[in-house]
């Protein structure tokens, strides 16, 4: 019965996404290709001295991305360090230097990893003017970079890939802000709170006193999901009844996590002049997602450890109002895109269930991935798949009319090597360096394989800009704050460098006419090849680490 219920829930989510796919994808296409500017956009261009009609080469586009993100990093760090002097600080002190760096890196990189309890650490000014603003702009940066890559395929003999400032403003003003405004109202109508009440002292049933936190939650909750950010207003994240009170809000948040990443495949197809190309990418994403979700349900539903046998189900760490199905259906979209929001404790999933959440991130978060990041990640994987197919048949590989030569393959190969290197080096340093090993050992709540899984999950989440965690790890230490912060920044911006360089190299080319020997990349055979390449690359890279962590724990259990 659990499997049937899971299939019905999955079908419901898929049906809603199918209804949104075409109109949202078409709207996103119009946003990034329109020649007209809105009033707020023109005001911003005048303010920063941007010529909206002038494009940028990839290096200039990259410098704009890095400069904008660096400014956000420094500003958010400063706001945390000066918090006690800001209005609406709720009496909270300044955030410590290491934690402030970690948090600033986290939100600027669209990771939203939180090594702190938000309601006890961040006042309303930092939450709204700092964290919430970064939820918007970091999501917009991801979409802008993905659009720049698509232009590399669709533009011919061009030295330019668009204008970052124009892309940023249009995505903010025409997509993220209006959708979030409506979404926040819907969430409030469904019970999510939105106020500036601070802490309310109440008397408990036992006669004691307790402080209940309030805050502008709905406005941050919607963009945290829509922008695949994931940072919660409360420590319990979307398991907190103020953030996610009912199954209906749960459903809305799941759809919000998936809507833009899914619709961007439609945008991709329309921009390259062949919607079937977008359908092929979406099919690959869908196959990976469905297989992962059904495996997760199976592991969570049919686990026979002593704890689950005593409870009757693997309900530890899950809210009873969501149960196994809706907790898993939230966890899969949380780790398949780079959202990282949670409505259950991932650390309490079964060993193999937790492994599926890890695998979702290790696949490169391409099923469907984060806003923008998911699209450019799977397109890079498609480039690799085309190259492999070309080797098999002895032809110069082509993708969407552009030749995939040595330069393109070097960039694509570096792309899928960067994140695993960051993850595995970070985990290795945490257990090999003597002074660090003792610090990490004291931060891990569980011994042996599960403790290793907690550290592996942390670096995988950070480097893939996901932000979810195995909660048994106490990550607010100088080493972990610094190492995870660097992993987030490197995992975000090194791939962006490679993606924009790839976009520039493709935009410079003319298109190659299609011939009888051209590999069709809008057919089922290519979808199978793409899925195969993604799985093989990920498994070969991460299998040894998985064998030391969740696989070892699951086999012993």
N, C-alpha and C positions, 0 to 999 in steps of 0.2 A: 504493500500500500504506500510505503514511503516513496518508492521509486515512481509510482504513478502520480502521487501528489507533486513530486519534484518536476516531473515532465509537464504537468499542468501549469505549475508556476512558471517554468521556463517558457512554455508556449505563450503565456500571458504577457511576459516581458517582451518576447520576440515579436508578438503581434503589435504591441504599442510602438516598438522601434520600427517595424515595417511601415506603420502609418506615418511616422515622422521622417522616415528615410528620404523620400523624394522631396517633400517641401523644404525640409531643413537643409538638405544637401544643395538644392537649387538656390536657396537663399544665401548660403555661405558662398556659393560660386559668384552670385551677384555682388556680395559684399567685397570680395577680393579682386573683382575685375571691373567694378564700376568706375566710370570716369568722373563722376560727380562727387563733390565734397559737401558734407553737412556743416552747419554753422559752427558747432563746437570744434569740429576738426580744423576748419580754416583758422579759428582763433588760436588753436595750439600751434599750427604751422607758423603763424606770424610770431608767436611768442618765442619759439625756438629757432626761427629763421630757416625753416624747411621749405624747399620748393617742391610742392606736391606733384609736379609734372616731370620732375627729374628723377630718373632711376639711379640705382647704385650698383656698381660691380660687387662681386661677392665679398671681396676684402672690405670694402666700405660698409656693406650690409653687416658683416661680422663685427666690425669695430663699433657700429651703432648698437648692436645687441649687447656686446660686452660692456660698453660704456654705460648703457642704461641699467644693466643688471648690477654693475659695480656701484653705481649711485644708489640703487635700492638697497644693496647690502650694507653700505656705510650708514645710510639714513636709518635703517631698521636697527642696526647695532646701537647707534647713538640714542634712539628712542628708548631702548631697553635700559641702557646704562643711566639715562636721565629720568627714568620713569617716576621717581618719587617727586619730581618737580613738575610733572605734567598734570593737567586737570583730569578729573575722573580716574585717578590712580587707585582709588579705594583704599588708600593707606598702605599700599604695597611698596616694598623697597625696590631699589635698583636690582636688576638681574645681574648675576655674577658674570665676569668677563668671558669665561669659557662657555657657559651656557648661552650667553648673548650671541657669541660668534656662531655657535651651533644652530641656534634658532634663526638667526639672520640668514645663514647659508641655506637652511632648510626651506624657508618660505620663498626666498629669491629663486631657488632652483626648482620650485614646484614640488618639493618633496613633502614638506610639512611634517617631518619627523618631530616628535615632541618628547624631550627628555625631562619634562616637568609637568606639574599639575596646573593646567591653564587657569582655572578659577582662583587658585591660591598664589599665582605668580604674576599674571598679566592684568593690568588695569584696562579700563574700557578704551582709553586713548590708544594704547599700544595695540589692543585687539582690533580696533576699527581702523585707525589711521595707519597702522603698521601692518599687521598680519592680514587683515581683510583686503587691504589695497594690493598687497603682494599676491593674494589669491587671484585677483583680476589680472594684474599685469603679467605675472609669470605664465598664466594660461594663455594670454594673448601672444606672448613671445613664442610659445611652442607652436601655436597655429601659424604664426607668421613665418617661422622657419620652414614648416612643412609646405606652405604655399610657395615659398621661394624655390624649394626643390622641385615642385611640380612645374614651375615656370621653366626650370632647366630642361625639362622634357618637352614642353609645349612651345617654347620660343626657339627661333632659328637664328644662328649667326649673331648672337647678341652678346655684348659685353656686360649686360646688366641682368639682374634677377629681381628687380622691383625696388621699392623704397620702404625700408623698415619702419620709418615713422608713420608713413601712410598706412601700411598694413596694421601696425599697432593700434592706431587711433580708430580705424574702421572696425576692427574686431571688437574693441572695447565699447565704442558708442553704438554700434549697430547690432551686436550679438550678445556679449556677456552682460552688459548693464541692463538692457531692456528685459531679457529673459530672466535674469536674476531678480529684477524688481517684481515681475509677475509671480515668479516662483516663490519668493519670500512671502507674498500675500497669501498664496495658496497654503504654504506651510503653516502660517499663523492661523488660518481658518481651520486647520487640522490639528491644532493644539501645540505647535512649537512656540515657545515664548519669545517676546520681543519687548524689552523694557530697559530702563536704566535704574533699577531699584537697588543695585548693589547687593548687600547681604541682609536678609531678613531673619531676625531672631524669632524662633517659634518654640513653643513648649511641647515636648514629646508626650506620648501616651504614658510613659513611665514617670513623668514629672520633671524631667531634665530639660535643658535648653539645647537648641541646635540652630546653626546658621544655615539658611537656605540661600544659595547664590542665584542671582538673576542675571539679566544682561541682554544685549541685542543679538540674540541667537539666530533667529530665522534668517536675517540678512546675511549672516556669515555661513549658515548651514547650506544654503542653496548654491553659493558660488564654490564652496568647498567641494561639493559633488559635481556641479556642472563643469568646473575647471579642473577636475580630477586632482584636487589639492589634497583634501583629506584631514587637515588639521581641525581638531574639535575645539569647541568653545569650553567644553568640560573634559575632565580627565577620562571619563568613561566613553567619550566620543559619541558615536551614534547609538550606543547602547543606553545612553542617558535618556530618560523619558522627556526631558525638556528639549532635547535635540531630535528625538525620533520616537514619539509616543505610541504610535499605532502601526498596524500592518500597512495602512494606506500611506502614511508618511514613508514607511520603509520601501514600498513599491515606487513611490515618486523619486526617492533618492537613488534607487537602483537604476531607474530609467535615466535620471539626470547624469549619472556616471557614464553611461554608455552612449547617450544620444549624439554628442558632437563627434567622438571618435568614429562611430559607425557612419554618421552622415558625411564625414570628410571623404570617405571612399567614393561617394557620389560626386562630391566636388572634384576629386581627382579625375574621375572618368570624364566629366564634362570639360574640364580644363584641357585634357589631352585629346579631346575630340572623339572619345569612344567610351561611352558609359559602361560597356561590357568589361573594360579594364578595371574599373572600380568594383564591379560585381565580382570579378575574380579575386581581388584582394579581400573583399568582404567575405567571400566563401571560405578562404583560407583562415581568416580570423574566426569565423563562425565554427569551423570544424575544430580548431584548437580549443575554443571556449567550451563547446558542448562536451567534448571528450573529457576535458579537465573537470567540468562541473559534475558530470555523471560519476566520474571516479571519486570525486570528493564526497558526493552523497553516499556512494557505496561504502567508502571507508568509515564515514561517520555513522551510518545506519547499521552496519553489520560487524561492528567491532565487539569482540568478546573478551575484553580484559576484565579483571575482577571488578574494577570501579564501574564500568559501563554495565556489567551484568547486574550489579547491585542496584544501580539506578534505573535499569530497564532500557536505557538509551545513552548515547554519548552527549548528555546534556550539561556536563560540567562547563562552566564559562559561557553558557548560552542563555539568553533571555527566554523565559517561558512564553512570552507573547509572540515570539518569532519561531521558536522551535528549531529543529535540525534543518528543515528545508529552507526557511527564509534566512536563517543564519548563514547557511552555505551559499545560498543564492546572492547574499550580500557580500560574503567573503570572496567568492570567485570574481565578481566584477570589481571588487576593491583591489585585488592583486593582479588581475589581467590588464585593466588599465592601471595607470600609475596613481590611483586615488589614495589608497592607504587608509581610508576611513574604515571603521570596524563597528559592527553591532553585536559582536561577541568576542570572547578572548581567544585569539588565534593560538596562544600558548597552550590552551586547554583542549584544542582539537586533538584527535588521535594522532599518533606518530605519523602514519601514512597520510592522514588528512592534512596535517600541517605540511607534509612534504609536497602535496599538490599546490598549496598556497605558495610555497617556495618556488616550485617549478614554473608557476604562472609568471613570476618575476624573472626567473632565469631564462625563460624563452625570449627575453628582451622586451617583455610587455607589449606584444604585438597582437594580442587577442582580446580586445581590439587596441589596447594601448591607451596612453594618455591623450589629452587634446593636442593634436599636432604631432607629438612624439610618436604615437602609435603609427600614424600614417607614414612619417619619414623612416621609421624603423623597418616597417614591412616593405617599403619601396626599396630600401637598401638591400634587404634580404632577397627581394625579387631580382635585383641586379646580380647578386651572387648566384641565384638559381639559373638565370639566363646564361651566365658565364659557364656554369657547369654543363648545362645543356649544349652549349656551343662546342665545348671540348668533346662531348660524347659523339657528336655528329660531324666534327671536323670543320665547323664553320665559324667565321668571325661572329661573336655574339652581338645581338642587337636587342634593344628594349625600347619600344615605342618610337622606333625610327632613329634612335641614337646608338652609335657603336659603343660597345663596352670594351675599352682597350686597357692597356696596363695601368694607366693613371687612374681610371675609374675603379679598377679592381683593387689597386693598392688602398685607395680611400675606403672602399667598401670593406676590405679585409681588416683594416685598422679599426673601422667602426665596430665590428662585432667582437674584436679582441679587447677593446678598451675597457668595457664594463667588467668582464670576467677578471681581467688583471687587477682592477681596483678592488674587487670583492676578495679574491683569493689572497692577494698581498696583504690586505687589511686584516683578514682572519689569521693568516700566518704570523704576522707581526704581533697580533694580540696574544698568541700562545707561545711564541718563540722568544721574544725579547724578555729577559728575566724580570726586570722591574715592572714591565707592563703586564706580564703573565700573572703576577700576584694581584695586581689591581683588577684585572678582568676576572680572575678567579673569585675575588671577594664580591664582584658585581653579579655573578651568576647564581641564581637561586636553586638551580637543579644540577646534580652531578652528572658525570659521564656523558653519554651521547646527547641527551636532551640539552645539557648545558652548552655543548658544542653547537647544537642546532640553534640555540638562542643567539649566539654570536654570529653564526653564519647568516641567520635571518636578518640580523641588524645590518650587516654590511651589504647584503644583497638588496635589502630595502633601500638603503641609503644610496648606493651606486646606481640603482635603477630609478631613483627619484620616486619611490613609492610612499614610504613614510609609515607603514604599518609595522608592528613589532610583536615579537614574542615577549609578553609582558614580564616574564621572569627575570629579564635582564635590567639591572639598575644602571641606566646608561649615563646618568649625570655625574661623570667623573672627568677629570682633566684629559685623560687619554681618549676616552670614548667620545667626549664632546668634540675634541680636536680632530681625531681620526675620522669620525663619521661626518663631521662638517666638511672636511677636505674631500671625502668620498662623494658627498652630495654635489659639491662644486665641480669636481673633475668629471663625475658621471653625467652631469648636465651639459657642461660647456665644451668638453673635448669632443663628444659626438656632434654638437652643433657646428664646431669648426669643420669637421670632416664632411658633414652634410652640406654646408654652404660651399665648401670647396668642390664637392661633387656637382652641386647645382651649377656653379660657374663653369666647370669643364664641359658639362652637357649643353648649357646655353650657347656656348661658342660654336657648337657643331651645327651643320645643316642636317636635315633629316635624310635618311637613307630610304629609297623606295622599297616597298614590300615586294618580295619575290615568292616563288613557289617553295623555296627552301627556308623561308623565314619562320621561326618558331612562333606559333600562335600563343600569345600570352593572355588570351581571354577565354581559354578552353579549360575543360576539366583536367587534362593531362598536366597543364602548367600549374594548376591549383595543387594537384597531388605532389608535384615536384617541389613547389614552394613550401608546403607543409613538411615534407620530408627533410628538406634542407634545414629548416628552422629547428626541427626536433633533433636531428643528428648533430648539428653544431652545438646546441645547448647541452645535450646529454654527454657528448664527448668531453666537453669543457668542465662540466660540474659533477659528473658521476662520482669521482673519488671523494669529493666533499660530501655529497649526499650519502655515500656509503658509510662515512664516519659519523654522520648525524642521524637524520630521520630514518634511513633504511636500516641501520643497525638497531635503533630503538624499536622500530616496528617489527623486525624479525624476532627480536628477543621477546617482545610482548606476545 
